[in-house]
Amino acid sequence: YRTPEGWVVKVELAGVSVEDVEIDVQGNVLSIAGCRKDRSCGYGGSYEQMEITYSRFEKTLKFPASIEGVQLDHMFENGLLIIRLKRGEAVETKADAV
């Protein structure tokens, strides 16, 4: 999503732990990489059918302009990784507004 402050990116990452995600910005590219691990299945078990993939993943998103130097904030919410990218010039603090 494009916002007045910058961008909001949502990525479905159900079953991925926050410590298993890497976020990187280079020029106009946002890279999201990580690994979905099966933490509930013990050793020695086998599965009959699997509906979710457990493996390493990487997603790259190209933006129409450079996003280098943005203020990056992220959170997990209901299986979604939500990344907020705020441009420096659009960020205003209460002290600036007074």
C-alpha positions as CSV (number, residue, x, y, z in Angstrom):
1,Y,0.0,0.0,0.0
2,R,1.2,3.6,-0.7
3,T,0.5,5.9,2.2
4,P,1.2,9.6,2.8
5,E,4.1,8.6,5.0
6,G,5.6,6.0,2.7
7,W,4.5,2.3,2.3
8,V,2.8,-0.6,4.1
9,V,3.7,-4.1,3.0
10,K,1.8,-7.2,4.2
11,V,3.2,-10.7,3.7
12,E,1.4,-13.9,4.8
13,L,3.8,-15.8,7.0
14,A,1.7,-18.2,9.0
15,G,3.8,-20.5,11.2
16,V,7.0,-18.4,10.9
17,S,8.7,-17.1,14.0
18,V,9.8,-13.5,14.1
19,E,13.4,-14.6,14.9
20,D,13.4,-16.6,11.7
21,V,12.8,-13.5,9.4
22,E,15.3,-11.2,7.8
23,I,14.3,-7.9,6.3
24,D,16.8,-5.9,4.1
25,V,16.5,-2.7,2.0
26,Q,18.9,-2.1,-1.0
27,G,18.0,0.8,-3.3
28,N,14.4,0.3,-4.4
29,V,14.3,-3.4,-3.3
30,L,12.8,-4.8,-0.1
31,S,14.0,-8.3,0.6
32,I,12.2,-10.6,3.1
33,A,13.8,-14.0,3.8
34,G,13.4,-16.6,6.4
35,C,12.6,-20.2,7.2
36,R,9.3,-21.8,8.2
37,K,10.1,-24.7,10.6
38,D,7.9,-27.4,11.8
39,R,8.2,-27.1,15.6
40,S,5.3,-29.4,16.4
41,C,6.4,-32.7,14.9
42,G,8.8,-34.8,16.9
43,Y,11.5,-37.0,15.5
44,G,10.5,-40.5,14.3
45,G,7.1,-39.4,13.1
46,S,5.8,-39.3,9.6
47,Y,3.1,-37.4,7.8
48,E,0.3,-38.5,5.6
49,Q,-0.6,-35.2,4.0
50,M,0.9,-31.7,4.3
51,E,-0.9,-28.5,3.5
52,I,1.9,-26.1,4.4
53,T,5.5,-25.9,3.2
54,Y,8.3,-26.0,5.7
55,S,11.5,-24.6,4.1
56,R,13.5,-21.5,3.4
57,F,11.8,-18.7,1.5
58,E,12.7,-15.3,0.0
59,K,10.5,-12.6,-1.4
60,T,11.8,-9.4,-3.1
61,L,9.6,-6.4,-3.8
62,K,10.7,-3.6,-6.2
63,F,9.4,-0.1,-5.5
64,P,9.1,2.6,-8.1
65,A,11.7,4.8,-6.3
66,S,14.5,4.3,-3.8
67,I,13.5,3.3,-0.3
68,E,17.0,3.4,1.1
69,G,17.1,5.3,4.4
70,V,13.4,4.8,5.3
71,Q,12.4,4.2,8.8
72,L,11.4,0.6,8.9
73,D,9.0,-0.9,11.5
74,H,7.5,-4.4,11.5
75,M,5.2,-6.6,13.4
76,F,3.4,-9.9,13.2
77,E,-0.4,-9.9,13.4
78,N,-2.6,-13.0,12.8
79,G,-0.1,-14.7,10.6
80,L,0.8,-11.6,8.6
81,L,4.1,-9.7,8.6
82,I,3.3,-6.0,8.4
83,I,6.1,-3.8,7.4
84,R,5.8,0.0,7.6
85,L,8.3,2.0,5.6
86,K,8.3,5.7,6.5
87,R,10.1,8.3,4.4
88,G,12.3,10.6,6.5
89,E,10.9,13.9,5.2
90,A,7.3,12.8,5.9
91,V,7.9,11.8,9.5
92,E,6.8,14.6,11.8
93,T,7.1,14.4,15.6
94,K,5.0,16.3,18.1
95,A,8.0,18.5,18.9
96,D,8.2,19.5,15.2
97,A,4.5,20.4,15.1
98,V,4.6,22.8,18.1
